[in-house]
Amino acid sequence: MTSLLTYTFKNLPNTSKWALRFCMRPLSSSSQVQAAAASQTKSKKTLAKPNIRNIVVVDGVRTPFLLSGTSGLLHRTSVPKDVVDYIIFGTVIQEVKTSNVAREAALGAGFSDKTPAHTVTMACISSNQAMTTAVGLIASGQCDVVVAGGVELMSDIPIRHSRKMRKMMLDLNKAKTLAQRLSVISKFRLNFLSPELPAVSEFSTSETMGHSADRLAAAFAISREEQDEYALRSHSLAKRAQDEGLLSDVVPFKVPGRDTVTQDNGIRPSSLDQMAKLKPAFIKPYGTVTAANSSFLTDGASAVLIMAEEKALAMGYKPKAYLRDFMYVSQDPKDQLLLGPTYATPKVLEKAGLTMNDIDAFEFHEAFSGQILANLKAMDSDWFAQNYMGRKAKVGLPPLEKFNNWGGSLSLGHPFGATGCRLVMAAANRLRKEGGQYGLVAACAAGGQGHAMIVEAYPK
């Protein structure tokens, strides 16, 4: 991640009962495999607010997102390092030796030891939290320039001794005499050596996210075929975006001991026939969530340079987008674990004074196909809005021709701590390419939480 921080600035330009309600309206995405043609620039109001600083994304980069086991982490920087006021990174599975990975990466990248840095964790929206924390620091006048990002290394996760082994080792360290040490050692049993892996289940419910996604898909009457169709759409669009050079935020990364990696390596368009052969991954034998319609374990890092607009312009930069209103939500972690986008989207639109029709580019985190399709159905349901959200009417269905047009987490990968920055840069780059003005980024997260943000294109 140290090299990623250095690289970024160098390359900057100088200038349950649900099933009864939803089984009647299955959502098929097979007809949406082709991305829509670039939309025309629309004349809309800006979201600038009186007496509040405009906050911009100058640029952003990420390592290629790699299937776990094939990667390292890349990092990048390039503005004069003494200009950066603060550094914030998100991560989920923390290494004990570098628990404040933002600080260690900053020092490793050559930033001044006088530049503060801290690490945040909020499951899959950790880098979202890093970015919005940066927005708060700049909006309050405490900072002008903040680097925000995220990192995850799933191919080298920390594995602990069992609790019994840890206790014995601590007791042994406290023992003062030989007799005391021998007494502690005599309690050792072979099962103490069983390793303890990081938890993959919700602490509050003891349920894995995949199991929850399977239940959610069943509750919203989403078929296995629909989930496979959506996953194929994601991989097909990602492959097209990669081939056309649209994933411009990806920077090359030299994997130690291996060749330089220049692109995401999890994009693998298949066929519905091949996908149908896979067995359920979580609820066996009747579940519908499989390896093909789930996001995969991924290594990766991302970083964005966030500035006050006046600071960016004074330094000669041409920002890519404004970061506007954002919203965090949380709900029942058992039955609504993955519905964060459904709850966050109407709130952030209302806060910004926008409607779904105003949004030109949607970038939603794809944890599972079933999760995405369940959110789309919930957002398009008056019944769900009234009975679960306390709203009078639905927020509406995002048009699929504007939705994740360059692929998503199902195909590009999902390094837990880094995905949020990818979503924001995808929205910003799509707005510039397609001529739109507003993008909406949304994601779910473990614990039943979620995030949404409005991104506004910077005038060309």
C-alpha positions as CSV (number, residue, x, y, z in Angstrom):
1,M,0.0,0.0,0.0
2,T,3.0,2.3,0.5
3,S,3.7,2.3,-3.2
4,L,0.1,3.1,-4.0
5,L,0.2,6.2,-1.9
6,T,3.4,7.3,-3.7
7,Y,2.0,6.5,-7.2
8,T,-1.2,8.4,-6.8
9,F,0.2,11.9,-6.7
10,K,3.0,11.3,-9.2
11,N,0.5,10.7,-11.9
12,L,-2.0,13.5,-11.2
13,P,-2.4,16.0,-14.0
14,N,-0.9,19.4,-13.3
15,T,-3.8,21.5,-14.2
16,S,-40.0,-14.0,5.4
17,K,-43.4,-12.5,4.6
18,W,-41.7,-10.9,1.9
19,A,-42.0,-13.8,-0.5
20,L,-45.7,-13.5,-0.6
21,R,-45.4,-9.9,-1.8
22,F,-42.6,-10.3,-4.3
23,C,-43.0,-13.7,-5.9
24,M,-45.4,-12.2,-8.5
25,R,-42.8,-9.8,-9.9
26,P,-39.6,-11.6,-10.8
27,L,-36.8,-9.4,-12.0
28,S,-34.9,-10.6,-15.1
29,S,-31.7,-9.0,-16.1
30,S,-30.9,-11.1,-19.2
31,S,-32.1,-8.3,-21.5
32,Q,-29.8,-5.8,-19.9
33,V,-26.4,-7.4,-20.7
34,Q,-25.5,-4.6,-23.1
35,A,-24.5,-1.2,-21.7
36,A,-26.5,1.7,-22.8
37,A,-25.1,4.3,-25.1
38,A,-23.5,7.3,-23.5
39,S,-26.1,9.7,-22.3
40,Q,-26.2,13.4,-23.2
41,T,-25.1,16.0,-20.6
42,K,-28.2,17.3,-18.8
43,S,-28.9,20.8,-17.6
44,K,-29.5,20.5,-13.9
45,K,-28.9,22.6,-10.8
46,T,-25.7,22.1,-8.9
47,L,-25.7,20.9,-5.4
48,A,-23.4,23.5,-4.1
49,K,-24.6,25.0,-0.8
50,P,-24.2,28.6,0.5
51,N,-21.3,29.1,2.9
52,I,-20.2,25.5,2.7
53,R,-16.9,24.5,1.1
54,N,-17.1,22.5,-2.1
55,I,-15.2,19.3,-1.7
56,V,-13.8,17.5,-4.8
57,V,-12.1,14.3,-5.8
58,V,-9.0,15.3,-7.7
59,D,-8.2,11.7,-8.8
60,G,-8.2,8.2,-7.5
61,V,-6.3,4.9,-8.2
62,R,-6.4,1.3,-7.2
63,T,-4.4,-1.8,-7.6
64,P,-5.7,-4.4,-9.9
65,F,-8.3,-6.4,-7.8
66,L,-6.9,-9.9,-7.7
67,L,-8.3,-13.3,-6.7
68,S,-7.0,-14.0,-3.2
69,G,-3.7,-15.8,-3.4
70,T,-2.3,-13.9,-6.4
71,S,-1.7,-10.4,-5.2
72,G,0.1,-7.9,-3.1
73,L,-0.9,-4.3,-2.5
74,L,-0.1,-1.3,-4.6
75,H,-0.1,2.3,-3.4
76,R,0.5,5.6,-5.0
77,T,1.2,9.3,-4.4
78,S,2.5,12.5,-6.2
79,V,1.4,15.9,-4.8
80,P,4.1,17.4,-2.7
81,K,3.9,15.3,0.4
82,D,3.9,18.2,2.8
83,V,0.7,19.5,1.2
84,V,-1.3,16.5,2.5
85,D,-2.9,17.4,5.9
86,Y,-4.3,14.0,6.9
87,I,-4.4,10.3,5.7
88,I,-7.3,7.9,6.4
89,F,-7.6,4.3,5.3
90,G,-10.2,1.6,5.8
91,T,-9.6,-2.0,6.4
92,V,-11.6,-5.0,7.8
93,I,-9.3,-7.9,8.7
94,Q,-6.5,-6.1,10.6
95,E,-3.0,-7.3,11.0
96,V,-2.0,-6.9,14.7
97,K,1.4,-5.6,13.8
98,T,0.0,-2.8,11.6
99,S,-3.4,-2.1,13.3
100,N,-3.1,1.5,12.1
101,V,-2.3,0.6,8.6
102,A,-2.9,4.2,7.4
103,R,-0.1,5.5,9.5
104,E,2.3,2.7,8.6
105,A,1.6,3.1,4.9
106,A,2.0,6.9,5.1
107,L,5.4,6.5,6.8
108,G,6.5,3.9,4.3
109,A,5.5,6.1,1.4
110,G,7.7,8.9,2.7
111,F,5.1,11.2,4.1
112,S,6.2,13.5,6.9
113,D,6.0,12.0,10.4
114,K,4.1,15.2,11.2
115,T,1.2,14.1,9.0
116,P,-1.5,12.4,11.1
117,A,-3.1,9.2,9.9
118,H,-5.7,6.9,11.2
119,T,-7.5,3.7,10.2
120,V,-11.2,3.1,10.2
121,T,-13.2,-0.1,10.0
122,M,-16.9,-0.5,9.0
123,A,-16.9,-3.8,7.2
124,C,-17.6,-3.4,3.4
125,I,-18.0,0.3,3.7
126,S,-14.7,1.0,5.4
127,S,-13.2,3.1,2.6
128,N,-16.6,4.9,2.3
129,Q,-16.1,5.9,6.0
130,A,-12.6,7.0,5.2
131,M,-13.8,9.3,2.4
132,T,-16.7,10.8,4.4
133,T,-14.4,11.4,7.3
134,A,-12.1,13.3,4.9
135,V,-15.1,15.3,3.8
136,G,-15.9,16.2,7.4
137,L,-12.3,17.3,8.1
138,I,-12.3,19.6,5.0
139,A,-15.8,20.9,5.4
140,S,-15.0,21.9,9.0
141,G,-11.9,23.8,7.9
142,Q,-9.5,21.6,9.7
143,C,-7.9,20.3,6.5
144,D,-7.5,21.2,2.9
145,V,-6.0,18.0,1.5
146,V,-6.8,14.5,2.6
147,V,-5.8,11.1,1.2
148,A,-8.5,8.5,1.8
149,G,-8.6,4.9,0.8
150,G,-8.7,1.3,1.8
151,V,-6.8,-2.0,1.7
152,E,-7.5,-5.7,2.2
153,L,-5.2,-8.7,1.8
154,M,-7.3,-11.8,1.9
155,S,-4.5,-14.1,0.8
156,D,-2.6,-13.5,4.1
157,I,-5.1,-13.1,6.8
158,P,-4.0,-13.3,10.5
159,I,-4.7,-16.7,12.0
160,R,-4.6,-17.0,15.8
161,H,-3.9,-19.7,18.3
162,S,-7.0,-21.2,19.9
163,R,-8.3,-19.4,23.0
164,K,-7.1,-22.3,25.2
165,M,-3.6,-22.1,23.7
166,R,-3.5,-18.3,24.1
167,K,-4.5,-18.6,27.8
168,M,-1.9,-21.3,28.4
169,M,0.9,-19.2,26.8
170,L,-0.1,-16.1,28.9
171,D,-0.2,-18.2,32.1
172,L,3.2,-19.6,31.2
173,N,4.6,-16.1,30.8
174,K,3.4,-15.3,34.3
175,A,4.8,-18.4,35.9
176,K,7.8,-17.5,38.0
177,T,9.2,-20.9,39.1
178,L,10.0,-24.1,37.3
179,A,7.2,-25.9,39.2
180,Q,4.7,-23.3,38.1
181,R,5.8,-23.6,34.5
182,L,5.6,-27.4,34.6
183,S,2.1,-27.1,36.1
184,V,0.9,-24.9,33.3
185,I,2.5,-27.1,30.6
186,S,0.9,-30.2,32.1
187,K,-2.5,-28.8,31.1
188,F,-1.6,-28.8,27.4
189,R,-3.8,-30.9,25.1
190,L,-3.4,-31.5,21.4
191,N,-6.7,-29.7,20.6
192,F,-5.1,-26.5,21.9
193,L,-3.2,-26.4,18.5
194,S,-6.4,-26.0,16.5
195,P,-6.1,-22.6,14.7
196,E,-8.7,-19.9,15.0
197,L,-9.6,-18.3,11.7
198,P,-11.1,-14.8,11.3
199,A,-14.9,-15.0,11.8
200,V,-16.9,-15.2,8.5
201,S,-20.2,-15.0,10.3
202,E,-22.1,-12.2,11.9
203,F,-21.3,-11.9,15.6
204,S,-24.9,-11.0,16.5
205,T,-26.6,-13.8,14.5
206,S,-23.8,-16.4,14.0
207,E,-24.9,-16.5,10.3
208,T,-22.6,-16.2,7.4
209,M,-23.3,-13.4,4.9
210,G,-23.8,-16.0,2.1
211,H,-26.4,-17.8,4.1
212,S,-28.2,-14.5,4.7
213,A,-28.0,-13.7,1.0
214,D,-29.6,-17.1,0.2
215,R,-32.5,-16.4,2.6
216,L,-32.9,-12.9,1.2
217,A,-33.1,-14.2,-2.3
218,A,-35.8,-16.7,-1.2
219,A,-37.7,-14.1,0.6
220,F,-37.9,-11.9,-2.5
221,A,-38.6,-14.9,-4.7
222,I,-35.4,-14.5,-6.8
223,S,-34.6,-17.6,-8.8
224,R,-31.2,-19.2,-9.3
225,E,-31.5,-18.4,-13.0
226,E,-32.1,-14.7,-12.4
227,Q,-29.0,-14.6,-10.1
228,D,-26.9,-16.3,-12.7
229,E,-28.1,-13.9,-15.4
230,Y,-27.2,-10.9,-13.3
231,A,-23.7,-12.3,-12.5
232,L,-23.2,-12.9,-16.2
233,R,-24.2,-9.3,-16.9
234,S,-21.6,-8.1,-14.4
235,H,-18.8,-10.1,-15.8
236,S,-19.7,-9.2,-19.4
237,L,-19.9,-5.5,-18.7
238,A,-16.6,-5.6,-16.8
239,K,-14.9,-7.5,-19.6
240,R,-16.1,-4.9,-22.1
241,A,-15.0,-2.0,-19.9
242,Q,-11.6,-3.6,-19.4
243,D,-11.1,-4.3,-23.1
244,E,-12.1,-0.7,-24.0
245,G,-9.7,0.8,-21.4
246,L,-12.5,2.3,-19.3
247,L,-11.1,1.1,-15.9
248,S,-8.6,4.0,-15.9
249,D,-8.2,4.0,-12.1
250,V,-6.3,0.7,-12.2
251,V,-2.5,1.2,-11.9
252,P,0.1,-1.6,-12.5
253,F,1.4,-3.4,-9.5
254,K,4.6,-5.5,-9.3
255,V,3.8,-8.6,-7.2
256,P,6.9,-9.6,-5.3
257,G,8.5,-12.6,-7.0
258,R,6.1,-12.4,-9.9
259,D,5.3,-10.4,-13.0
260,T,3.7,-7.0,-12.9
261,V,-0.1,-7.2,-12.8
262,T,-1.9,-4.6,-14.9
263,Q,-5.6,-5.5,-14.7
264,D,-8.2,-7.2,-12.5
265,N,-7.9,-11.0,-12.8
266,G,-11.3,-12.1,-11.6
267,I,-13.3,-11.0,-14.7
268,R,-14.4,-14.3,-16.2
269,P,-17.5,-14.3,-18.4
270,S,-18.9,-17.8,-18.6
271,S,-22.2,-19.1,-19.8
272,L,-25.5,-19.7,-18.1
273,D,-25.1,-23.4,-18.8
274,Q,-21.7,-23.6,-17.1
275,M,-22.9,-21.5,-14.2
276,A,-26.0,-23.8,-13.7
277,K,-23.7,-26.7,-13.1
278,L,-22.3,-25.2,-9.8
279,K,-23.7,-26.5,-6.5
280,P,-25.1,-24.2,-3.8
281,A,-22.4,-22.7,-1.7
282,F,-24.2,-22.1,1.6
283,I,-27.7,-23.6,1.9
284,K,-27.4,-27.2,0.6
285,P,-28.8,-28.7,-1.4
286,Y,-31.6,-26.3,-2.2
287,G,-29.9,-22.9,-2.0
288,T,-29.5,-20.6,-5.0
289,V,-26.3,-18.7,-4.0
290,T,-23.3,-20.2,-5.7
291,A,-19.6,-19.3,-6.3
292,A,-20.6,-17.9,-9.7
293,N,-23.2,-15.4,-8.4
294,S,-21.2,-14.3,-5.4
295,S,-18.3,-11.8,-5.1
296,F,-15.0,-13.6,-4.5
297,L,-12.2,-13.2,-1.9
298,T,-10.0,-10.4,-3.2
299,D,-6.7,-8.6,-2.5
300,G,-6.6,-4.9,-3.4
301,A,-6.0,-1.4,-2.3
302,S,-7.5,2.0,-3.4
303,A,-6.8,5.6,-2.7
304,V,-8.4,9.0,-3.6
305,L,-7.1,12.5,-3.3
306,I,-9.8,14.7,-1.7
307,M,-9.4,18.5,-1.6
308,A,-11.2,21.7,-0.9
309,E,-12.1,23.0,-4.4
310,E,-10.3,26.3,-4.0
311,K,-7.1,24.4,-2.9
312,A,-7.2,22.1,-5.9
313,L,-7.7,24.9,-8.3
314,A,-4.9,27.0,-6.7
315,M,-2.6,24.0,-7.2
316,G,-3.6,23.7,-10.8
317,Y,-5.6,20.5,-10.7
318,K,-8.7,19.7,-12.6
319,P,-11.0,17.8,-10.2
320,K,-13.0,14.8,-11.5
321,A,-16.1,15.2,-9.3
322,Y,-17.7,16.9,-6.3
323,L,-18.5,14.7,-3.2
324,R,-21.9,15.8,-2.2
325,D,-24.5,14.5,0.3
326,F,-24.0,11.1,1.9
327,M,-26.0,9.0,4.4
328,Y,-25.3,6.0,6.7
329,V,-28.0,3.6,7.7
330,S,-28.4,0.5,9.8
331,Q,-31.2,-2.0,10.2
332,D,-31.9,-5.6,11.4
333,P,-28.8,-7.6,10.9
334,K,-30.7,-10.9,10.7
335,D,-33.4,-10.5,8.0
336,Q,-32.2,-7.2,6.5
337,L,-28.4,-7.6,6.6
338,L,-27.9,-6.7,3.0
339,L,-30.6,-4.1,2.4
340,G,-28.5,-1.1,3.2
341,P,-28.8,0.5,-0.3
342,T,-32.6,0.2,-0.1
343,Y,-32.7,2.2,3.1
344,A,-29.9,4.7,2.3
345,T,-30.9,5.6,-1.3
346,P,-34.2,7.5,-0.6
347,K,-32.6,9.3,2.4
348,V,-29.6,10.6,0.5
349,L,-31.8,11.6,-2.5
350,E,-34.1,13.6,-0.2
351,K,-31.1,15.2,1.5
352,A,-29.8,16.3,-1.9
353,G,-33.2,17.4,-3.2
354,L,-33.0,14.9,-6.1
355,T,-35.1,12.0,-7.4
356,M,-34.1,8.7,-9.1
357,N,-34.8,10.4,-12.4
358,D,-32.0,12.9,-11.8
359,I,-29.3,10.2,-11.4
360,D,-27.2,9.4,-14.5
361,A,-24.9,6.7,-13.1
362,F,-25.6,4.2,-10.4
363,E,-22.8,2.3,-8.7
364,F,-23.9,-0.2,-6.2
365,H,-21.7,-2.8,-4.4
366,E,-22.5,-6.3,-5.6
367,A,-21.9,-8.7,-2.7
368,F,-24.2,-11.3,-4.3
369,S,-26.5,-11.3,-7.3
370,G,-29.4,-12.1,-5.0
371,Q,-28.5,-9.2,-2.7
372,I,-28.6,-6.7,-5.7
373,L,-31.8,-8.1,-7.1
374,A,-33.5,-8.1,-3.7
375,N,-32.5,-4.5,-3.2
376,L,-33.9,-3.6,-6.6
377,K,-37.2,-5.3,-5.8
378,A,-37.4,-3.7,-2.4
379,M,-36.7,-0.2,-3.9
380,D,-39.5,-0.7,-6.4
381,S,-42.1,-1.8,-3.8
382,D,-44.7,0.5,-2.2
383,W,-45.5,-2.3,0.2
384,F,-42.0,-2.7,1.4
385,A,-41.6,1.1,1.8
386,Q,-44.8,1.4,3.8
387,N,-44.4,-1.7,6.0
388,Y,-40.7,-1.8,6.6
389,M,-39.3,1.7,6.0
390,G,-42.1,3.9,7.3
391,R,-42.4,5.7,3.9
392,K,-45.4,6.6,2.0
393,A,-44.1,5.3,-1.4
394,K,-41.3,3.5,-3.0
395,V,-38.1,5.3,-4.1
396,G,-38.3,3.5,-7.5
397,L,-36.2,1.1,-9.6
398,P,-32.8,2.3,-10.9
399,P,-32.8,1.8,-14.7
400,L,-30.4,-1.1,-15.5
401,E,-29.1,0.8,-18.5
402,K,-27.6,3.2,-15.9
403,F,-26.6,0.6,-13.4
404,N,-23.1,-0.7,-12.8
405,N,-22.3,-0.3,-16.5
406,W,-18.6,-1.1,-16.1
407,G,-19.2,-4.2,-14.0
408,G,-19.2,-4.5,-10.2
409,S,-17.9,-6.4,-7.3
410,L,-19.2,-9.7,-8.6
411,S,-16.7,-9.4,-11.5
412,L,-14.1,-6.9,-10.5
413,G,-13.7,-8.3,-7.0
414,H,-14.3,-7.0,-3.5
415,P,-11.4,-6.3,-1.2
416,F,-13.5,-5.4,1.8
417,G,-11.7,-2.2,2.9
418,A,-11.1,-0.9,-0.6
419,T,-14.4,-1.2,-2.6
420,G,-15.9,2.1,-1.5
421,C,-13.2,4.2,-3.3
422,R,-13.7,2.0,-6.4
423,L,-17.4,2.8,-6.5
424,V,-16.8,6.5,-6.2
425,M,-14.2,6.6,-8.9
426,A,-16.3,4.4,-11.2
427,A,-19.2,6.9,-10.7
428,A,-16.9,9.9,-11.3
429,N,-15.3,8.4,-14.4
430,R,-18.6,7.3,-15.9
431,L,-20.1,10.7,-15.5
432,R,-17.2,12.2,-17.4
433,K,-17.3,9.5,-20.1
434,E,-21.1,9.4,-20.5
435,G,-21.8,13.1,-20.0
436,G,-24.0,12.8,-16.9
437,Q,-24.1,15.1,-13.9
438,Y,-25.1,13.0,-10.9
439,G,-24.0,9.6,-9.7
440,L,-25.3,7.6,-6.8
441,V,-23.0,5.2,-4.9
442,A,-24.5,2.7,-2.5
443,A,-23.3,-0.3,-0.5
444,C,-24.4,-2.8,2.1
445,A,-22.1,-3.9,4.9
446,A,-21.9,-6.5,7.7
447,G,-23.9,-5.7,10.8
448,G,-26.9,-4.6,8.8
449,Q,-25.4,-1.2,7.8
450,G,-25.3,0.7,4.6
451,H,-24.0,3.8,2.9
452,A,-25.1,6.0,0.0
453,M,-23.4,9.1,-1.5
454,I,-24.2,11.6,-4.3
455,V,-21.3,12.3,-6.7
456,E,-21.6,15.3,-9.0
457,A,-19.5,15.7,-12.1
458,Y,-17.0,18.5,-12.2
459,P,-17.7,20.9,-15.1
460,K,-15.5,20.2,-18.1
